[in-house]
Amino acid sequence: MCSVIPPGLEPDRWEGRTHVSLVALEMHDIRLRGWRIPGFGSHAQVNFRTYVRHPAGPGVSFVREFVPSRLVAAVGRLRYGEPVRAARIVAHVEATGDTVRAEYRFGLTTPSYHVAVTGSAASHLPSAGGFEQYLTERTVGCRVDHHNRPQVFRVAHPPWAVREIRTVGYDVDFAALYGAEWSVLNGRQPVSVLFAVGSEVSVFPPVPDAHA
């Protein structure tokens, strides 16, 4: 994993083990410096992330972020140095009675892979100091710029409530999407599944990493 995180950082560990996450989400009412930009208001995203330790706080580093727009992907790569790539993504979220179901189908050319989860309509905050809080309370993003220099950016949001998980299904070829080194994940069951409610999120401009 050390080869896919920014230089100068180490993987974060929970009870001695490192983790990666596949996260599917929808972003709404996106604003750049407070301004709504036509074509950037809302979109689905599927990102694959690692967890890192940084002096500024618990952090994440993205292996790859998939978005459905070539324009959004280009801006993410060229302007912000993020590993963003355009892909086909079809998102569907439906609430029925006391149940909420979310399904994301995605792939580089066709939506061949999917993740789906059904959870309770009711939600609760994760237990303090638990694994769910460890995964969701990440306050720093870490990456490298176009000159391979480490950068960090601060992320702020209220604690995320999570739903009780009822069913889970997924079919993902990690090697095809992220590289042969991730084939070890194919056929493996996740150690944890979260269905977060989400909230407003503030992402602050990146700065050079003074700790690198």
C-alpha positions as CSV (number, residue, x, y, z in Angstrom):
1,M,0.0,0.0,0.0
2,C,2.9,2.4,0.7
3,S,3.4,2.8,-3.1
4,V,0.0,4.4,-3.5
5,I,0.1,7.0,-0.8
6,P,1.9,10.3,-1.0
7,P,5.6,10.3,0.0
8,G,6.4,11.0,3.6
9,L,3.2,9.4,4.9
10,E,2.4,6.0,6.4
11,P,-0.7,3.9,6.2
12,D,-3.1,4.4,9.1
13,R,-4.0,1.2,11.0
14,W,-6.9,-0.1,12.9
15,E,-5.9,-2.7,15.5
16,G,-2.7,-3.2,13.5
17,R,-4.3,-3.7,10.1
18,T,-4.5,-1.4,7.1
19,H,-7.7,-0.9,5.1
20,V,-9.0,0.4,1.8
21,S,-12.6,1.4,1.0
22,L,-14.8,1.5,-2.1
23,V,-17.1,4.5,-1.6
24,A,-20.1,5.3,-3.7
25,L,-21.9,8.6,-3.2
26,E,-23.9,11.4,-4.7
27,M,-22.7,15.0,-4.5
28,H,-25.4,17.7,-4.6
29,D,-25.3,21.5,-4.8
30,I,-21.5,21.7,-5.4
31,R,-20.0,25.1,-5.2
32,L,-16.5,26.4,-5.9
33,R,-15.6,29.2,-3.6
34,G,-19.3,29.7,-2.9
35,W,-20.3,29.9,-6.5
36,R,-22.5,27.4,-8.4
37,I,-20.9,26.5,-11.7
38,P,-23.1,25.2,-14.5
39,G,-22.4,21.6,-15.2
40,F,-20.8,21.0,-11.8
41,G,-23.9,21.1,-9.6
42,S,-24.5,17.5,-8.9
43,H,-23.0,14.1,-9.9
44,A,-22.4,10.6,-8.6
45,Q,-18.9,9.4,-7.7
46,V,-17.3,6.1,-6.9
47,N,-13.9,6.4,-5.2
48,F,-11.3,3.9,-4.0
49,R,-9.3,5.2,-1.0
50,T,-6.6,4.3,1.5
51,Y,-6.3,5.6,5.0
52,V,-3.2,7.5,6.1
53,R,-1.7,9.1,9.2
54,H,-0.9,12.8,9.1
55,P,0.1,15.3,11.9
56,A,-2.9,17.5,10.9
57,G,-5.4,14.7,11.5
58,P,-6.7,11.4,10.2
59,G,-6.4,11.4,6.5
60,V,-7.4,9.7,3.2
61,S,-5.5,9.3,0.0
62,F,-7.4,8.4,-3.2
63,V,-6.3,5.6,-5.5
64,R,-8.9,6.6,-8.1
65,E,-12.1,8.6,-8.3
66,F,-14.7,7.8,-11.0
67,V,-17.2,10.5,-12.1
68,P,-19.7,10.4,-15.0
69,S,-18.5,13.6,-16.6
70,R,-15.4,14.0,-18.8
71,L,-15.3,17.7,-18.0
72,V,-15.5,17.2,-14.3
73,A,-12.8,14.5,-14.5
74,A,-10.5,16.8,-16.6
75,V,-10.9,19.7,-14.1
76,G,-10.2,17.3,-11.2
77,R,-7.0,16.1,-12.8
78,L,-5.7,19.3,-14.4
79,R,-6.7,21.9,-11.8
80,Y,-6.6,20.0,-8.6
81,G,-4.3,17.1,-9.2
82,E,-6.8,14.4,-8.2
83,P,-6.7,10.9,-9.7
84,V,-10.1,11.4,-11.4
85,R,-11.3,9.5,-14.4
86,A,-14.6,9.6,-16.3
87,A,-16.7,6.4,-16.2
88,R,-20.2,5.2,-16.7
89,I,-22.1,5.5,-13.4
90,V,-25.8,4.9,-12.8
91,A,-27.0,5.7,-9.3
92,H,-30.4,4.8,-7.8
93,V,-31.6,5.5,-4.3
94,E,-35.1,4.5,-3.2
95,A,-36.9,4.8,0.2
96,T,-39.8,2.5,0.9
97,G,-41.4,2.5,4.4
98,D,-38.6,1.9,7.0
99,T,-36.1,0.9,4.4
100,V,-33.7,2.7,2.1
101,R,-31.9,1.0,-0.8
102,A,-29.0,2.5,-2.8
103,E,-27.4,0.9,-5.9
104,Y,-24.5,2.1,-8.0
105,R,-23.6,0.5,-11.3
106,F,-20.4,1.7,-12.8
107,G,-17.5,0.8,-15.2
108,L,-15.0,2.4,-17.5
109,T,-17.1,2.0,-20.7
110,T,-20.2,0.2,-19.5
111,P,-21.8,0.0,-16.0
112,S,-20.6,-3.6,-15.6
113,Y,-20.0,-3.6,-11.9
114,H,-22.2,-2.7,-9.0
115,V,-22.5,-2.1,-5.3
116,A,-25.9,-2.2,-3.5
117,V,-27.0,-1.9,0.1
118,T,-30.3,-1.8,1.9
119,G,-30.5,-0.2,5.3
120,S,-32.9,1.2,7.8
121,A,-34.6,4.6,7.3
122,A,-33.7,5.4,10.9
123,S,-30.0,6.3,11.6
124,H,-27.7,6.7,14.5
125,L,-24.2,8.2,15.2
126,P,-21.4,5.7,15.3
127,S,-20.0,4.7,18.7
128,A,-17.2,7.0,19.8
129,G,-13.9,5.3,19.3
130,G,-15.3,2.5,17.1
131,F,-14.4,1.3,13.6
132,E,-17.3,3.2,11.9
133,Q,-16.1,6.5,13.4
134,Y,-12.6,5.6,12.4
135,L,-13.6,5.3,8.8
136,T,-16.0,8.3,8.5
137,E,-14.2,10.9,10.6
138,R,-11.4,11.9,8.3
139,T,-10.4,15.5,8.4
140,V,-7.5,15.6,5.9
141,G,-7.0,14.7,2.2
142,C,-3.5,13.9,1.1
143,R,-2.2,13.9,-2.5
144,V,0.7,15.0,-4.7
145,D,0.6,17.8,-7.2
146,H,1.8,17.7,-10.9
147,H,5.4,18.0,-9.7
148,N,5.0,15.0,-7.3
149,R,5.1,17.4,-4.3
150,P,2.9,16.4,-1.3
151,Q,-0.2,18.5,-0.6
152,V,-2.9,18.4,2.0
153,F,-6.4,19.8,2.1
154,R,-8.7,20.1,5.1
155,V,-12.2,18.5,5.0
156,A,-14.9,19.5,7.5
157,H,-18.4,18.1,8.1
158,P,-20.7,17.1,11.0
159,P,-20.4,13.6,12.3
160,W,-22.1,11.3,9.8
161,A,-25.1,9.2,11.0
162,V,-25.2,5.6,9.6
163,R,-28.1,3.3,8.9
164,E,-28.5,-0.3,10.1
165,I,-27.3,-2.6,7.3
166,R,-29.9,-5.2,6.2
167,T,-28.6,-6.5,2.8
168,V,-25.4,-6.0,0.8
169,G,-24.4,-7.0,-2.7
170,Y,-21.5,-6.2,-4.9
171,D,-19.6,-7.3,-8.0
172,V,-16.3,-5.5,-8.6
173,D,-13.2,-6.4,-10.5
174,F,-10.6,-4.4,-8.6
175,A,-7.7,-5.5,-10.9
176,A,-9.5,-4.3,-14.0
177,L,-10.5,-1.0,-12.4
178,Y,-7.5,-0.1,-10.3
179,G,-4.5,-2.3,-11.4
180,A,-3.2,-5.8,-11.1
181,E,-1.8,-5.2,-7.6
182,W,-5.4,-5.0,-6.3
183,S,-6.4,-8.4,-7.6
184,V,-6.0,-9.6,-4.0
185,L,-9.4,-8.0,-3.3
186,N,-11.3,-9.9,-5.9
187,G,-13.6,-12.5,-4.4
188,R,-13.0,-11.2,-0.8
189,Q,-15.8,-10.2,1.5
190,P,-15.6,-6.7,3.0
191,V,-14.7,-6.5,6.7
192,S,-17.2,-3.7,7.2
193,V,-20.1,-2.0,5.3
194,L,-21.4,1.5,6.1
195,F,-24.5,3.2,4.8
196,A,-24.0,6.8,5.8
197,V,-26.7,9.5,5.6
198,G,-24.2,12.2,4.6
199,S,-24.2,16.0,5.2
200,E,-22.9,19.2,3.9
201,V,-19.1,19.0,3.4
202,S,-16.5,21.8,3.1
203,V,-13.3,21.1,1.3
204,F,-10.6,23.7,1.7
205,P,-7.9,24.7,-0.8
206,P,-4.8,22.4,-0.9
207,V,-1.6,23.7,0.7
208,P,2.0,22.3,0.5
209,D,2.6,19.6,3.0
210,A,4.9,21.1,5.6
211,H,5.4,17.7,7.2
212,A,6.7,15.9,4.2
